[in-house]
Amino acid sequence: MASRGLVSFSERDSDGRPRLDSGVEESFHAIQPNMGIVLDDSPIEQPGTLYVTTKRLIWISNVDHHGYAVDFLSLSMHAISRDPEAYPFPCIYTQIDHDDEFDYNEDESSVNQSFRDLSRVQEMRLVPSDPAVLEDLFKALCDCALLNPDQVEEAEGEGEWFFNEDEVLAGAIGHSNGIKSHDVPGFSELHIDDEQFEDAEESDEDVHN
């Protein structure tokens, strides 16, 4: 599980669940059926099942059993989005660290081409058939993100970004130890790894302590 960014996933156990990484202490934290997934601006893929483990998110299609996985260290932000102008259906919106490490030639194999395309995905939406599950799903993602702190940020003493609905509706959606602010419209709850926004413009009046 050393790879960062979005990757293809197909390994399943006999019960149909994803095969977890035996090399790390990975376990299931939450399972959400009837979940669609949207990668960047691609059409929605559904139906599928989302597995939240202590290390990553895994989505597996109910149709042909192809899937995707992304570790929590690659998620720079996840939020509940209910703004129909941002996306037609309520969903969990995530931003994924972009992996620039891979630079293939035009004559690369189709397998490598597919891998490269996934590694460049920067946005992922998780769209449940029942929007009522969003709050619990958001909490599960927050809980597991806390289990996977960025070691660089820990060494530098930087804090996590956490936001509540009151701060969002007030137009000032969060703070990181009173250091930075970042405006992201259309979200009712937000959790951001602030490495993604270390160059964000500071604005004390937008920070709620």
ZAMARMI-602256 format. One line per field, with one value per residue (C-alpha): residue number from 1; residue in one letter; x, y, z. Coordinates in nm, 4 decimals, decimal comma, padded with zeros to 6 digits. Layout:
BEGIN
resi	(NUM / ...)
resn	(A / ...)
px	(X / ...)
py	(Y / ...)
pz	(Z / ...)
//
This chain:
BEGIN
resi	(1 / 2 / 3 / 4 / 5 / 6 / 7 / 8 / 9 / 10 / 11 / 12 / 13 / 14 / 15 / 16 / 17 / 18 / 19 / 20 / 21 / 22 / 23 / 24 / 25 / 26 / 27 / 28 / 29 / 30 / 31 / 32 / 33 / 34 / 35 / 36 / 37 / 38 / 39 / 40 / 41 / 42 / 43 / 44 / 45 / 46 / 47 / 48 / 49 / 50 / 51 / 52 / 53 / 54 / 55 / 56 / 57 / 58 / 59 / 60 / 61 / 62 / 63 / 64 / 65 / 66 / 67 / 68 / 69 / 70 / 71 / 72 / 73 / 74 / 75 / 76 / 77 / 78 / 79 / 80 / 81 / 82 / 83 / 84 / 85 / 86 / 87 / 88 / 89 / 90 / 91 / 92 / 93 / 94 / 95 / 96 / 97 / 98 / 99 / 100 / 101 / 102 / 103 / 104 / 105 / 106 / 107 / 108 / 109 / 110 / 111 / 112 / 113 / 114 / 115 / 116 / 117 / 118 / 119 / 120 / 121 / 122 / 123 / 124 / 125 / 126 / 127 / 128 / 129 / 130 / 131 / 132 / 133 / 134 / 135 / 136 / 137 / 138 / 139 / 140 / 141 / 142 / 143 / 144 / 145 / 146 / 147 / 148 / 149 / 150 / 151 / 152 / 153 / 154 / 155 / 156 / 157 / 158 / 159 / 160 / 161 / 162 / 163 / 164 / 165 / 166 / 167 / 168 / 169 / 170 / 171 / 172 / 173 / 174 / 175 / 176 / 177 / 178 / 179 / 180 / 181 / 182 / 183 / 184 / 185 / 186 / 187 / 188 / 189 / 190 / 191 / 192 / 193 / 194 / 195 / 196 / 197 / 198 / 199 / 200 / 201 / 202 / 203 / 204 / 205 / 206 / 207 / 208 / 209)
resn	(M / A / S / R / G / L / V / S / F / S / E / R / D / S / D / G / R / P / R / L / D / S / G / V / E / E / S / F / H / A / I / Q / P / N / M / G / I / V / L / D / D / S / P / I / E / Q / P / G / T / L / Y / V / T / T / K / R / L / I / W / I / S / N / V / D / H / H / G / Y / A / V / D / F / L / S / L / S / M / H / A / I / S / R / D / P / E / A / Y / P / F / P / C / I / Y / T / Q / I / D / H / D / D / E / F / D / Y / N / E / D / E / S / S / V / N / Q / S / F / R / D / L / S / R / V / Q / E / M / R / L / V / P / S / D / P / A / V / L / E / D / L / F / K / A / L / C / D / C / A / L / L / N / P / D / Q / V / E / E / A / E / G / E / G / E / W / F / F / N / E / D / E / V / L / A / G / A / I / G / H / S / N / G / I / K / S / H / D / V / P / G / F / S / E / L / H / I / D / D / E / Q / F / E / D / A / E / E / S / D / E / D / V / H / N)
px	(00,0000 / 00,2944 / 00,1327 / -00,0300 / -00,3168 / -00,6101 / -00,5380 / -00,7317 / -00,8532 / -00,9801 / -00,8588 / -01,1519 / -01,1916 / -01,4353 / -01,7079 / -01,6828 / -01,5223 / -01,1958 / -00,8820 / -00,7123 / -00,3399 / -00,1932 / 00,1282 / -00,0341 / -00,2960 / -00,5895 / -00,9494 / -01,2973 / -01,4387 / -01,7603 / -01,9360 / -02,1846 / -02,3809 / -02,5657 / -02,2871 / -02,2047 / -01,8642 / -01,7581 / -01,3940 / -01,3166 / -01,5753 / -01,6489 / -02,0049 / -02,1211 / -02,0468 / -02,3117 / -02,4222 / -02,1317 / -02,0252 / -01,7899 / -01,5590 / -01,3964 / -01,0969 / -00,8555 / -00,6091 / -00,8044 / -01,1289 / -01,2204 / -01,5121 / -01,6192 / -01,8768 / -02,1748 / -02,1919 / -01,8498 / -01,6588 / -01,3931 / -01,2912 / -01,0797 / -00,8823 / -00,7210 / -00,5303 / -00,6115 / -00,2696 / -00,3658 / -00,6912 / -00,6161 / -00,9799 / -01,3196 / -01,6497 / -02,0257 / -02,1581 / -02,5271 / -02,4996 / -02,6858 / -02,4782 / -02,1630 / -02,3152 / -02,6786 / -02,6926 / -02,5757 / -02,2396 / -01,9049 / -01,6595 / -01,2893 / -00,9674 / -00,6820 / -00,3124 / -00,1981 / 00,0820 / 00,3252 / 00,5786 / 00,4622 / 00,5513 / 00,4711 / 00,5338 / 00,2562 / 00,3324 / 00,2753 / 00,0628 / -00,3086 / -00,2483 / 00,0059 / -00,2204 / -00,5070 / -00,2809 / -00,1484 / -00,5005 / -00,6091 / -00,2966 / -00,3979 / -00,7491 / -00,7764 / -01,1427 / -01,3690 / -01,7354 / -01,9091 / -02,2812 / -02,5116 / -02,8597 / -02,9796 / -02,8395 / -02,9279 / -02,6108 / -02,3808 / -02,3348 / -02,2304 / -02,0094 / -01,8384 / -01,7698 / -01,6232 / -01,3864 / -01,2811 / -01,2192 / -00,9984 / -00,8160 / -00,7091 / -00,5593 / -00,3335 / -00,1585 / 00,0902 / 00,4304 / 00,5835 / 00,3118 / 00,3404 / 00,7126 / 00,6461 / 00,3773 / 00,1028 / -00,2595 / -00,5442 / -00,8220 / -01,1658 / -01,4816 / -01,8351 / -02,1580 / -02,1816 / -01,8408 / -01,9260 / -02,2587 / -02,0854 / -01,8586 / -01,5419 / -01,5099 / -01,2145 / -00,8757 / -00,5566 / -00,4194 / -00,5141 / -00,2675 / -00,4556 / -00,8028 / -00,9475 / -01,2888 / -01,4614 / -01,8274 / -02,1115 / -02,0004 / -02,1753 / -01,8905 / -01,5270 / -01,2048 / -00,8872 / -00,5275 / -00,3690 / -00,0614 / -00,2809 / -00,3317 / -00,0014 / 00,0129 / -00,3428 / -00,3803 / -00,4074 / -00,7046 / -00,7518 / -01,1074 / -01,2053 / -01,0768 / -01,3100 / -01,1381)
py	(00,0000 / 00,2312 / 00,3812 / 00,7220 / 00,8469 / 00,6612 / 00,3055 / 00,0214 / -00,2453 / -00,5974 / -00,8233 / -00,9787 / -01,2577 / -01,5457 / -01,3477 / -01,0725 / -00,8192 / -00,6474 / -00,8328 / -00,6182 / -00,5584 / -00,8231 / -00,6248 / -00,3470 / -00,3280 / -00,2715 / -00,3467 / -00,2508 / 00,0600 / 00,1115 / -00,0460 / 00,1516 / -00,0279 / 00,1438 / 00,3930 / 00,5588 / 00,7041 / 00,9912 / 01,0431 / 01,3990 / 01,4870 / 01,1296 / 00,9904 / 00,8323 / 00,4632 / 00,2727 / 00,0752 / -00,0191 / -00,0690 / 00,1583 / 00,0053 / 00,2414 / 00,0722 / 00,2079 / 00,2767 / 00,3601 / 00,3908 / 00,1034 / 00,1122 / -00,2028 / -00,2171 / -00,4481 / -00,5022 / -00,6237 / -00,6085 / -00,3646 / -00,1177 / 00,1727 / 00,2412 / 00,5474 / 00,5682 / 00,8358 / 00,9980 / 01,0768 / 01,2498 / 01,6183 / 01,7042 / 01,5444 / 01,7234 / 01,6874 / 01,8638 / 01,9443 / 02,2304 / 02,1315 / 02,3846 / 02,1920 / 01,8483 / 01,7441 / 01,5004 / 01,5181 / 01,3474 / 01,3229 / 01,5349 / 01,4508 / 01,5919 / 01,3517 / 01,4366 / 01,4412 / 01,1939 / 01,3422 / 01,0626 / 00,8631 / 00,9861 / 00,7286 / 00,7389 / 00,7540 / 00,3899 / 00,2681 / -00,0397 / -00,0095 / -00,1287 / 00,1458 / 00,4001 / 00,3101 / 00,3297 / 00,6701 / 00,8019 / 00,6934 / 00,8435 / 01,1798 / 01,1799 / 01,4781 / 01,4760 / 01,1942 / 01,2088 / 00,9368 / 00,9508 / 00,7421 / 00,6400 / 00,7603 / 01,1054 / 01,0390 / 00,8318 / 01,1262 / 01,2428 / 00,8989 / 00,8413 / 01,1769 / 01,0929 / 00,7560 / 00,9267 / 01,1793 / 00,9047 / 00,7063 / 01,0142 / 01,0811 / 00,7315 / 00,8229 / 01,1533 / 01,2945 / 01,2295 / 01,5410 / 01,7633 / 01,5964 / 01,6721 / 02,0338 / 02,0647 / 02,1690 / 02,0961 / 01,9292 / 02,1327 / 02,0732 / 02,2646 / 02,2628 / 02,3784 / 02,7048 / 02,8161 / 02,7259 / 02,9098 / 03,2123 / 03,2243 / 03,1409 / 02,7695 / 02,6825 / 02,7230 / 02,5337 / 02,6447 / 02,9993 / 03,0009 / 02,9743 / 03,0035 / 02,8674 / 02,9397 / 02,6450 / 02,7174 / 02,4661 / 02,2399 / 02,1862 / 01,9930 / 01,9808 / 01,8067 / 01,9268 / 01,8149 / 02,1600 / 02,0488 / 02,0965 / 02,4628 / 02,5684 / 02,8569 / 02,9713 / 03,3411 / 03,4247 / 03,6250 / 03,6711 / 03,7966 / 03,4681 / 03,2546 / 03,1431 / 03,0204)
pz	(00,0000 / -00,0632 / -00,3734 / -00,3335 / -00,5411 / -00,6905 / -00,8078 / -00,9640 / -00,7216 / -00,7888 / -00,5067 / -00,3229 / -00,0692 / -00,1094 / 00,0682 / -00,1946 / 00,0371 / -00,0546 / 00,0467 / 00,3073 / 00,3287 / 00,5566 / 00,5910 / 00,7906 / 01,0618 / 00,8272 / 00,9207 / 00,8061 / 00,9716 / 00,7709 / 00,4721 / 00,2619 / -00,0135 / -00,2989 / -00,3586 / -00,6893 / -00,7715 / -00,9973 / -01,0977 / -01,2053 / -01,4736 / -01,5802 / -01,5734 / -01,2496 / -01,2038 / -01,0090 / -00,8248 / -00,6041 / -00,2447 / -00,0526 / 00,2052 / 00,4542 / 00,6110 / 00,8665 / 00,5834 / 00,2673 / 00,0758 / -00,1545 / -00,4005 / -00,5845 / -00,8630 / -00,8106 / -01,1867 / -01,3034 / -00,9713 / -01,0940 / -00,8281 / -00,7093 / -00,3941 / -00,2423 / 00,0844 / 00,3382 / 00,3021 / -00,0577 / 00,0400 / 00,0877 / 00,1552 / 00,2005 / 00,2498 / 00,2351 / -00,0732 / -00,1064 / -00,3549 / -00,6760 / -00,8686 / -00,7752 / -00,8414 / -00,9006 / -00,6065 / -00,2437 / -00,2092 / -00,0371 / -00,2352 / -00,2087 / -00,3479 / -00,4208 / -00,4260 / -00,7874 / -00,8603 / -01,1162 / -01,0773 / -01,3793 / -01,7290 / -01,9944 / -02,3673 / -02,6231 / -02,7114 / -02,3570 / -02,2951 / -02,2271 / -01,8694 / -01,8068 / -01,9787 / -01,7466 / -01,4409 / -01,5472 / -01,6012 / -01,2525 / -01,0959 / -01,2430 / -01,0974 / -00,8638 / -00,7630 / -00,6514 / -00,5531 / -00,3542 / -00,4308 / -00,2065 / -00,3189 / 00,0233 / 00,1176 / 00,4821 / 00,5182 / 00,4384 / 00,7980 / 00,9254 / 00,6219 / 00,6679 / 01,0329 / 00,9346 / 00,6910 / 00,9550 / 01,2112 / 00,9745 / 00,8466 / 01,2054 / 01,2163 / 00,9238 / 01,0018 / 00,7553 / 00,9129 / 00,7556 / 00,8960 / 01,2364 / 01,2421 / 01,1499 / 01,4159 / 01,1750 / 01,2646 / 01,0837 / 00,9240 / 01,0768 / 00,9964 / 01,1247 / 00,9634 / 01,1601 / 01,0370 / 00,6795 / 00,6807 / 00,8347 / 00,5315 / 00,7228 / 00,7125 / 00,9285 / 01,0716 / 01,1353 / 01,4677 / 01,3709 / 01,0813 / 00,7527 / 00,6032 / 00,2856 / 00,1326 / -00,0324 / -00,1191 / -00,1194 / 00,1645 / 00,4968 / 00,6619 / 00,5691 / 00,6661 / 00,4975 / 00,5178 / 00,5064 / 00,3092 / 00,0002 / 00,0888 / 00,2448 / -00,0029 / 00,0672 / 00,1371 / 00,5053 / 00,6233 / 00,9961 / 00,9587 / 00,7919 / 01,0785 / 01,3579 / 01,6689)
//
